[in-house]
Amino acid sequence: QVQLVESGGGVVQTGGSLKLACAASGTIFPINAMGWYRQAPGKQREMVAILVTSGGNTHYLDSVKGRFAISTDNDKNTVYLQMNSLKPEDTAVYYCNIIVRANPYWGQGTQVTVSS
């Protein structure tokens, strides 16, 4: 059983910053990857950032490169998404995702709203 609890969403003005956090608990080892996805109204869910634990490689959605950064605190089993220079088009529900033994698990989602 894997539980993911997200926090940090909210409303921010254009150009502002937010930091999302996702704490994992339960049978979460080994973790193959940790990441963040988002889904805006009427759109498909898309990958925002992924960190592959083997090798530490990161991958980002092109539109967030240079603005968003994914990181982890292994002691706390937590993955973060620092979001800077936010734009209205970043408005979406953000979901945490971890891959444990090739099985995906999802958080409940946290709303991020960027006002213009």
Summary of the structure (lengths in Angstrom):
residues: 116
radius of gyration: 13.5
end to end distance: 40.4
largest distance: 41.4
contacts: 342
relative contact order: 0.32
helix: 5%
strand: 59%
